[in-house]
Amino acid sequence: MGAVELRNIVLKYIHTADDHLLRVVKAMIESYQEEEIVAYTVEGKPLTKSEYRQELLAAETEIEKGEYITQEDFEKEAENW
């Protein structure tokens, strides 16, 4: 059974579904999307959407604490490589 046929079958269920089934389907889709690979680390490790969000929050926390290097300082440091 191909994707098109499956999609049509699922749509028939959706069109006749009650609130409970629709909430279950919505939760499953959201969970599935959270586990989708959306980025990769510089080492090549895949990141899911939830892992990517955690990385962003950690980076924002570091910035708020002043744990970063300015562009000028980075360029000076890079001259010594």
Contacts in CASP RR format, 6 or more apart in sequence:
PFRMAT RR
TARGET T0000
AUTHOR 0000-0000-0000
METHOD contacts of the structure
MODEL  1
MGAVELRNIVLKYIHTADDHLLRVVKAMIESYQEEEIVAYTVEGKPLTKS
EYRQELLAAETEIEKGEYITQEDFEKEAENW
13 21 0 8 1.000
14 22 0 8 1.000
14 25 0 8 1.000
17 25 0 8 1.000
33 49 0 8 1.000
34 48 0 8 1.000
34 49 0 8 1.000
34 50 0 8 1.000
35 48 0 8 1.000
35 49 0 8 1.000
35 50 0 8 1.000
36 48 0 8 1.000
36 49 0 8 1.000
37 46 0 8 1.000
37 47 0 8 1.000
37 48 0 8 1.000
38 47 0 8 1.000
38 48 0 8 1.000
38 49 0 8 1.000
38 52 0 8 1.000
39 46 0 8 1.000
39 47 0 8 1.000
39 52 0 8 1.000
40 46 0 8 1.000
40 47 0 8 1.000
41 47 0 8 1.000
47 55 0 8 1.000
62 68 0 8 1.000
69 77 0 8 1.000
END
